[in-house]
Amino acid sequence: MAWYTENRRPLPWRATTAPYPVWLSEVVLQQTRVDQGTAYWQRFMARWPTVHDLAGATEDEVLREWQGLGYYSRARNLLRAARQVADGHGGRFPRTYAGLLGLPGVGAYIAAAVGSICFGLPRAVVDGNVYRVLARFAGIDTPIDSTAGRKVFGALATELLDPARPGDHNQAVMELGALVCTPQRPACPACPLRTRCAALATGHVERLPVKAGRTKVRERHFNFLLFRGRRGVRLQKRAAKDIWAGLYQPPLIETGRQTGPKGMLRQLRALHPGAWAVRRAAPPVVHLLSHQRLHITFWEVAPPRGFRAPGDWTWVPAAHLGRYALPRPVERHLAPPTPA
């Protein structure tokens, strides 16, 4: 705790214990680096300074501000939770752990973080930083991604928690993992726990924590169809239950493997018979997600005469693209070239 008081970063959401900015920071920073997430948090707070303001936003507006952070279900749950707090709780966040867990997108970690920081609830947080600190400090080699590991580390975090200052304690352990007990090249000589660290004493710092295994990466091949004209470019809204749900993209044909111009023409004729033309294809790009590897090609195509586009293919003027939440690789491709 003394180390935290002396060394903690002056992050903007640490200037308050009000639940809305603290909750917003925790949602934004899930699976996001602090240096990247801070700018998003600041933009959200500037545009929607209260939970009532956020509750009044549209999903498209929230997704547009979230664009680039990934894991877009977090953004949709953020909006749903704000509406639940505003409409169902009179604008006040639940002050109990169970009540916080009842908000969309709030799991054990966020409920413990918001509950301890804002309401003094004696709930220990366990995130990646905490797993790493505790595994090394106590010399635990139980895999952190196993059921047994979650139980062991949860129990230890609870045992060590300072119930008088749970919010500061939780933040101190997380900050130690972020700044000192890092995944690679930890700064052990600067660690306040170095004299009691089991991993340091046994030379196992780099080996801990242990993970049981990795999730298999799924390979997918996306072919985006670019219909360009005086009216702009055609976009459609992605359906739910897949990546980028609710975001906008050019019409998509997904294939089982990478395809060339002849294969693309066959796909287009299956979509609508006629004399399609493939004008050009951009060099394929690879976009990595947590458990998926996307192989993406943008095809400029011309439809045959009499082609009637599906009703959800909307013409969007180039000047209005900034109003739409786009997947990052689509945004990069459609962005106007930077002046030399």
C-alpha positions as CSV (number, residue, x, y, z in Angstrom):
1,M,0.0,0.0,0.0
2,A,2.9,2.4,0.8
3,W,4.4,1.5,-2.6
4,Y,1.1,2.2,-4.3
5,T,0.7,5.6,-2.6
6,E,4.2,6.6,-3.8
7,N,4.2,5.1,-7.3
8,R,0.7,4.9,-8.7
9,R,0.0,6.5,-12.0
10,P,-2.2,9.7,-12.0
11,L,-4.9,8.1,-14.1
12,P,-8.0,10.4,-14.5
13,W,-10.6,8.0,-13.1
14,R,-8.5,7.7,-9.9
15,A,-9.4,11.3,-9.0
16,T,-12.9,10.1,-8.0
17,T,-14.8,7.3,-6.4
18,A,-18.0,8.1,-8.3
19,P,-19.3,4.9,-9.8
20,Y,-20.0,6.1,-13.4
21,P,-16.4,7.1,-14.3
22,V,-14.9,4.2,-12.4
23,W,-17.2,1.7,-14.1
24,L,-16.6,3.3,-17.5
25,S,-12.9,2.9,-17.0
26,E,-13.1,-0.7,-16.1
27,V,-15.3,-1.6,-19.1
28,V,-13.0,0.3,-21.5
29,L,-9.8,-1.2,-20.0
30,Q,-10.9,-4.8,-20.3
31,Q,-8.4,-6.3,-22.7
32,T,-7.1,-2.8,-23.6
33,R,-3.9,-1.1,-22.7
34,V,-4.1,1.9,-20.4
35,D,-2.3,4.2,-22.8
36,Q,-4.8,3.3,-25.5
37,G,-7.9,3.2,-23.3
38,T,-7.4,6.5,-21.6
39,A,-8.2,8.5,-24.8
40,Y,-11.4,6.5,-25.3
41,W,-12.4,7.1,-21.6
42,Q,-11.8,10.8,-22.0
43,R,-13.9,11.0,-25.2
44,F,-16.8,9.1,-23.6
45,M,-16.7,11.3,-20.5
46,A,-16.6,14.5,-22.6
47,R,-19.5,13.4,-24.8
48,W,-21.6,11.6,-22.1
49,P,-20.5,13.0,-18.7
50,T,-23.3,11.2,-16.8
51,V,-24.9,7.8,-16.9
52,H,-28.2,9.5,-18.0
53,D,-26.3,11.1,-20.9
54,L,-24.9,7.8,-22.0
55,A,-28.3,6.1,-21.6
56,G,-29.8,8.5,-24.1
57,A,-27.2,7.7,-26.8
58,T,-28.0,5.4,-29.7
59,E,-26.2,2.1,-30.3
60,D,-24.7,3.5,-33.5
61,E,-23.3,6.5,-31.7
62,V,-21.7,4.4,-29.0
63,L,-20.2,1.9,-31.5
64,R,-18.8,4.8,-33.5
65,E,-17.0,6.2,-30.4
66,W,-15.9,2.7,-29.5
67,Q,-14.5,2.0,-32.9
68,G,-10.9,0.6,-32.8
69,L,-11.2,-0.9,-29.3
70,G,-12.5,-4.2,-30.5
71,Y,-14.7,-6.6,-28.5
72,Y,-17.8,-4.6,-29.6
73,S,-20.1,-6.6,-27.3
74,R,-18.6,-4.6,-24.5
75,A,-19.9,-1.4,-26.1
76,R,-23.4,-2.8,-26.6
77,N,-23.4,-4.0,-22.9
78,L,-22.1,-0.6,-21.8
79,L,-25.1,1.1,-23.3
80,R,-27.5,-1.6,-22.0
81,A,-26.1,-1.2,-18.5
82,A,-26.3,2.6,-18.6
83,R,-30.0,2.4,-19.6
84,Q,-30.6,-0.1,-16.8
85,V,-29.0,2.2,-14.2
86,A,-30.9,5.2,-15.6
87,D,-34.3,3.6,-16.0
88,G,-34.3,0.8,-13.5
89,H,-32.2,2.3,-10.7
90,G,-33.0,6.0,-10.9
91,G,-29.6,6.9,-12.1
92,R,-27.8,5.3,-9.1
93,F,-25.5,2.3,-9.5
94,P,-26.3,-0.7,-7.3
95,R,-24.3,-0.6,-4.1
96,T,-24.1,-4.3,-3.6
97,Y,-22.0,-6.9,-5.3
98,A,-25.0,-8.9,-6.4
99,G,-26.7,-5.8,-7.7
100,L,-23.6,-4.8,-9.7
101,L,-23.5,-8.3,-11.2
102,G,-27.0,-7.8,-12.4
103,L,-25.9,-5.1,-14.9
104,P,-25.2,-6.2,-18.5
105,G,-21.6,-6.9,-19.1
106,V,-20.6,-6.8,-15.5
107,G,-18.9,-9.9,-14.3
108,A,-17.0,-10.8,-11.1
109,Y,-14.0,-8.6,-11.9
110,I,-15.8,-5.4,-12.7
111,A,-18.3,-5.9,-9.8
112,A,-15.4,-6.4,-7.4
113,A,-13.5,-3.4,-8.8
114,V,-16.4,-0.9,-8.8
115,G,-17.8,-2.3,-5.5
116,S,-14.5,-2.0,-3.7
117,I,-13.3,1.3,-5.1
118,C,-16.7,3.1,-5.0
119,F,-18.6,1.5,-2.1
120,G,-15.8,-0.1,0.0
121,L,-17.1,-3.6,-0.5
122,P,-14.5,-6.2,0.7
123,R,-14.3,-8.0,-2.7
124,A,-11.0,-8.9,-4.1
125,V,-10.3,-8.4,-7.9
126,V,-8.5,-11.1,-9.9
127,D,-7.3,-10.0,-13.3
128,G,-4.2,-10.8,-15.4
129,N,-2.0,-8.6,-13.3
130,V,-3.3,-10.0,-10.0
131,Y,-2.8,-13.6,-11.3
132,R,0.8,-12.8,-12.1
133,V,1.6,-11.1,-8.8
134,L,0.0,-13.8,-6.7
135,A,1.5,-16.7,-8.7
136,R,5.0,-15.4,-8.3
137,F,4.6,-14.1,-4.7
138,A,3.2,-17.4,-3.5
139,G,5.0,-19.7,-6.0
140,I,1.7,-21.2,-7.3
141,D,2.0,-23.3,-10.5
142,T,-1.7,-24.2,-10.8
143,P,-2.7,-23.0,-14.3
144,I,-4.6,-19.7,-14.1
145,D,-6.9,-20.7,-16.9
146,S,-8.2,-23.8,-15.1
147,T,-11.2,-24.2,-12.8
148,A,-8.8,-25.2,-10.0
149,G,-6.6,-22.2,-10.6
150,R,-9.5,-19.7,-10.5
151,K,-10.5,-21.1,-7.1
152,V,-7.0,-21.1,-5.7
153,F,-6.2,-17.5,-6.8
154,G,-9.6,-16.2,-5.9
155,A,-9.2,-17.6,-2.4
156,L,-5.7,-16.2,-2.0
157,A,-6.7,-12.8,-3.2
158,T,-9.6,-12.7,-0.7
159,E,-7.3,-13.9,2.1
160,L,-4.8,-11.1,1.4
161,L,-7.4,-8.3,0.9
162,D,-7.3,-5.4,3.3
163,P,-11.0,-5.1,4.3
164,A,-10.4,-1.6,5.7
165,R,-9.2,-0.3,2.3
166,P,-10.3,-2.8,-0.3
167,G,-10.4,-0.3,-3.2
168,D,-6.8,0.9,-2.6
169,H,-5.6,-2.6,-2.0
170,N,-7.1,-4.0,-5.2
171,Q,-5.6,-1.1,-7.2
172,A,-2.2,-1.5,-5.5
173,V,-1.9,-5.2,-6.5
174,M,-3.0,-4.4,-10.1
175,E,-0.6,-1.5,-10.3
176,L,2.2,-3.6,-9.1
177,G,1.5,-6.1,-11.8
178,A,1.3,-3.4,-14.4
179,L,4.4,-1.5,-13.5
180,V,6.8,-3.9,-11.7
181,C,5.7,-7.5,-11.9
182,T,5.4,-7.4,-15.6
183,P,5.1,-10.5,-18.0
184,Q,8.6,-10.1,-19.4
185,R,11.6,-8.6,-17.7
186,P,9.9,-7.8,-14.3
187,A,11.7,-5.1,-12.2
188,C,12.3,-7.4,-9.2
189,P,14.9,-5.2,-7.5
190,A,12.2,-2.4,-7.3
191,C,9.5,-4.7,-6.0
192,P,8.2,-4.1,-2.4
193,L,7.5,-7.8,-2.1
194,R,10.9,-9.0,-3.3
195,T,12.1,-10.3,0.2
196,R,9.0,-12.6,0.4
197,C,8.6,-13.6,-3.2
198,A,8.7,-17.4,-3.6
199,A,9.3,-17.2,-7.4
200,L,12.3,-14.8,-6.9
201,A,13.8,-17.0,-4.2
202,T,13.5,-20.2,-6.4
203,G,14.4,-18.6,-9.7
204,H,11.0,-19.3,-11.2
205,V,9.9,-15.7,-11.9
206,E,9.8,-16.1,-15.7
207,R,8.0,-19.4,-15.5
208,L,5.0,-18.1,-13.6
209,P,2.1,-17.9,-14.0
210,V,1.3,-21.1,-15.8
211,K,-1.4,-21.4,-18.5
212,A,-2.9,-24.8,-19.4
213,G,-3.2,-24.2,-23.1
214,R,-4.2,-21.9,-25.9
215,T,-7.4,-21.6,-27.8
216,K,-7.2,-22.7,-31.4
217,V,-7.2,-19.8,-33.9
218,R,-10.0,-19.9,-36.5
219,E,-9.0,-19.0,-40.1
220,R,-11.6,-17.0,-42.1
221,H,-11.6,-15.5,-45.5
222,F,-13.5,-12.2,-46.0
223,N,-14.2,-10.7,-49.5
224,F,-15.6,-7.2,-49.3
225,L,-17.4,-5.9,-52.4
226,L,-16.8,-2.3,-53.2
227,F,-19.5,-0.7,-55.2
228,R,-18.3,2.9,-55.9
229,G,-20.3,5.6,-57.6
230,R,-21.4,9.2,-57.5
231,R,-23.6,8.3,-54.5
232,G,-20.6,7.0,-52.5
233,V,-20.0,3.5,-51.4
234,R,-22.5,0.8,-50.4
235,L,-22.5,-0.4,-46.8
236,Q,-24.6,-2.9,-44.8
237,K,-25.0,-3.4,-41.1
238,R,-23.5,-6.6,-39.7
239,A,-25.9,-9.0,-38.0
240,A,-25.7,-10.1,-34.4
241,K,-24.0,-13.2,-33.2
242,D,-20.7,-12.7,-34.9
243,I,-17.7,-10.4,-34.7
244,W,-18.3,-6.7,-35.3
245,A,-22.0,-7.1,-34.7
246,G,-23.8,-3.8,-35.3
247,L,-20.9,-2.3,-37.3
248,Y,-21.1,-1.3,-40.9
249,Q,-19.1,-2.8,-43.8
250,P,-19.2,-3.2,-47.5
251,P,-21.2,-6.2,-48.7
252,L,-19.4,-9.4,-47.7
253,I,-18.9,-12.8,-49.3
254,E,-17.1,-15.2,-46.9
255,T,-15.3,-18.1,-48.6
256,G,-13.7,-21.2,-47.2
257,R,-10.3,-20.3,-48.6
258,Q,-8.6,-17.4,-50.5
259,T,-10.0,-16.9,-54.0
260,G,-8.8,-15.2,-57.1
261,P,-10.7,-13.2,-59.8
262,K,-12.3,-16.2,-61.5
263,G,-13.4,-17.6,-58.2
264,M,-14.8,-14.2,-57.2
265,L,-16.8,-14.0,-60.4
266,R,-18.3,-17.4,-59.7
267,Q,-19.3,-16.2,-56.2
268,L,-20.9,-13.0,-57.7
269,R,-22.8,-14.9,-60.3
270,A,-24.2,-17.2,-57.5
271,L,-25.3,-14.0,-55.8
272,H,-27.0,-12.7,-58.9
273,P,-26.7,-14.1,-62.5
274,G,-25.3,-11.8,-65.1
275,A,-22.3,-10.1,-66.5
276,W,-20.4,-9.0,-63.4
277,A,-17.0,-7.3,-63.7
278,V,-14.1,-7.4,-61.3
279,R,-12.3,-4.2,-61.8
280,R,-9.5,-4.6,-59.3
281,A,-8.6,-6.3,-56.0
282,A,-6.5,-4.8,-53.2
283,P,-3.6,-6.9,-51.9
284,P,-4.9,-9.2,-49.2
285,V,-4.4,-8.2,-45.6
286,V,-4.5,-10.2,-42.4
287,H,-6.3,-8.9,-39.4
288,L,-5.8,-10.7,-36.1
289,L,-8.5,-11.0,-33.4
290,S,-8.2,-12.9,-30.1
291,H,-9.2,-16.3,-31.5
292,Q,-9.6,-15.6,-35.3
293,R,-7.3,-14.7,-38.1
294,L,-9.1,-12.8,-40.9
295,H,-7.7,-12.9,-44.5
296,I,-9.3,-9.9,-46.1
297,T,-9.6,-8.8,-49.7
298,F,-11.4,-5.7,-51.0
299,W,-12.8,-6.2,-54.5
300,E,-14.0,-3.3,-56.7
301,V,-16.8,-4.8,-58.7
302,A,-19.5,-3.6,-61.2
303,P,-22.8,-5.4,-61.1
304,P,-24.7,-6.5,-64.2
305,R,-27.6,-4.5,-65.7
306,G,-30.8,-5.0,-63.8
307,F,-29.1,-5.9,-60.6
308,R,-31.3,-5.1,-57.6
309,A,-29.3,-4.7,-54.4
310,P,-30.7,-6.1,-51.2
311,G,-32.6,-3.6,-49.1
312,D,-29.9,-3.3,-46.4
313,W,-27.2,-2.2,-48.9
314,T,-27.2,1.5,-48.3
315,W,-25.4,4.2,-50.3
316,V,-23.2,6.2,-48.0
317,P,-21.5,9.4,-49.4
318,A,-17.8,9.4,-48.8
319,A,-18.1,12.6,-46.7
320,H,-20.5,10.8,-44.3
321,L,-18.3,7.7,-43.6
322,G,-17.1,9.2,-40.4
323,R,-20.7,8.9,-39.0
324,Y,-20.6,5.1,-39.2
325,A,-18.9,2.6,-36.9
326,L,-16.7,0.5,-39.2
327,P,-14.4,-2.4,-38.4
328,R,-10.8,-1.2,-38.2
329,P,-9.6,-2.9,-41.5
330,V,-12.6,-1.5,-43.4
331,E,-12.0,2.0,-41.9
332,R,-8.3,1.9,-43.0
333,H,-9.2,0.8,-46.5
334,L,-11.9,3.4,-47.0
335,A,-10.0,6.3,-45.4
336,P,-9.0,9.0,-48.0
337,P,-5.3,9.0,-48.7
338,T,-3.2,11.2,-46.5
339,P,-1.8,14.3,-48.4
340,A,1.9,14.1,-49.1
